[in-house]
Amino acid sequence: MTDTTTPLAGSVPLAPRAWPLLGHALPLLRDPLAFIMSLSGYREMVRLRLGPSSAVMICDPDLTRQVFLNDRTFDKGGPIYDRIREVIGDGLSTCAYPLHRRQRRLCQPSFHPARLAGYGAVFARAAEAKAASWQDGDVLDVTQEMMTLTTRATMETMFSGALPAETMRRSLADTAVIVSAFFRRMMTPALLRRLPTPQKRRYDAARTRLAATIAEIIAERRADPTDHADLLSTLVAAVDEESEEGKRQLTDAELADEALTFFLGGMETTAITLAWAMHLLATDPDVQHRLKAETDQVLAGGRLDPAHLPSLGLASRVVTETLRLYPPAWMMTRVVREDAELGGVRFKGGSTIVLSPYLLHRRPDLYTDPDRFDPDRWLDGQPDRATYIPFGAGARKCIGDQFALSEAILALTAIVDRWDLSPVGDQPFRPKVETSLSSRGLRLRLTARRRDAGDDGARTDVAQPLSAVEPPTRPGAACPVKHGE
Ligand code: HEM
């Protein structure tokens, strides 16, 4: 699926429905999820063709894990990352193996548990403010609302600032254009990608504007280098000890790549996770009711606080289950750097490998009733590291996983505490498949929660203690469901 022909990969069966010349481009563009799931019968791996290029899709959890863990051989690359690199250059999420460890070390302090504890208060206040901004009877553009929420939280925690309203609105629109273009551009041959179509012009303009906004943020920070205890300060102060020119600070271009990485990575994924969680709750009144009971019990009339996180067991399981059903990074690609063996098959250097959390998360031999929303499937234990991979694994595992989980759990709690969520219309809502599993276009109706009389407006419409509603969660845990390695 790269522009050059991918070298052959041993005796891997070719997926059915390959068209002459086009290969699997049509089913992948028409209904990517149905096509991917049609491959779940292949136990280990299957070959895909896109025009003259081919790629091997890994269907087995243990082989997927081997790819993740051996990131020197199975490096970031392939069609998804080649397209994302057009926008964020060699930032942490796209850089190749030789650059990765140093960049990860530079960014890691911003995700230290002590820092995360401080971010929690920002998440809680931002979520309460967002939930308070809606009116009874509103029909929400859920994804748009969640994007503004997560952008605000990312800006405050990573960049210690807020964007002026107009810049925020424009940056969100630009982000939407860029993110939705990635997948289409990945499927389009190089020659066609360069044609000056209206879509390409919109994409280029959005990239230029977003880059200019990030450049402004960096210039402001260079002019005021006091330590803001955020990601940007860490990066501005960072000294590259291993540079060929000797010790040096990051250039503006390198800073821009990192800042864009966190701007795009931090907001869209968490926003769509929240949107899908709200959708699932709207279509499952029973779980929604139980979640309100948990919220009432835990908040007990007080304000939402990050210290509540260990007690929000059901909210945590709802987020875990949402990420199983709708993993934003539904598909990832890797490039094989040098000849290697995987699952008894020899891969030549330059081969493209495709990994799919969506496929693993919905395989009936790995999950009972896999298409059903069932947060209680996580009651008995932690997610399995091989079969549950919404954040990837190994050295390239998401650096923002705990950040995103706390943000999502707190936001969901703030929202259900105030609002009853219900679907608009009776048509099932389907994901827009892009580089992420987008919830764009999702609308939900809000009704102000009715609380029982006699509780002076406090949140106590359940009589039972929480222990009767939900089993207790491990005390002291920042997030009741752990997604760590
Ligand atoms: C629910 C929300 C999120 C999901 C599902 C998610 C998913 C992922 C996945 C699957 C990867 C690995 C990609 C691969 O191996 O090809 C990844 C990497 C990454 N994520 Fe996230 N992410 C989320 C939130 C965040 C947040 C909030 C941030 C930053 C504030 C972030 C920043 C990054 C970065 C920088 C990487 C690259 C890490 C590296 O290569 O060392 N993500 N994410």
Boltz pocket constraint, residues with backbone or C-beta under 6 A from the ligand:
constraints:
  - pocket:
      binder: B
      contacts: [[A, 92], [A, 93], [A, 94], [A, 104], [A, 261], [A, 262], [A, 265], [A, 266], [A, 267], [A, 269], [A, 270], [A, 273], [A, 323], [A, 327], [A, 328], [A, 329], [A, 332], [A, 333], [A, 389], [A, 390], [A, 391], [A, 392], [A, 393], [A, 395], [A, 396], [A, 397], [A, 398], [A, 399], [A, 400], [A, 401], [A, 403], [A, 404], [A, 405]]
      max_distance: 6.0
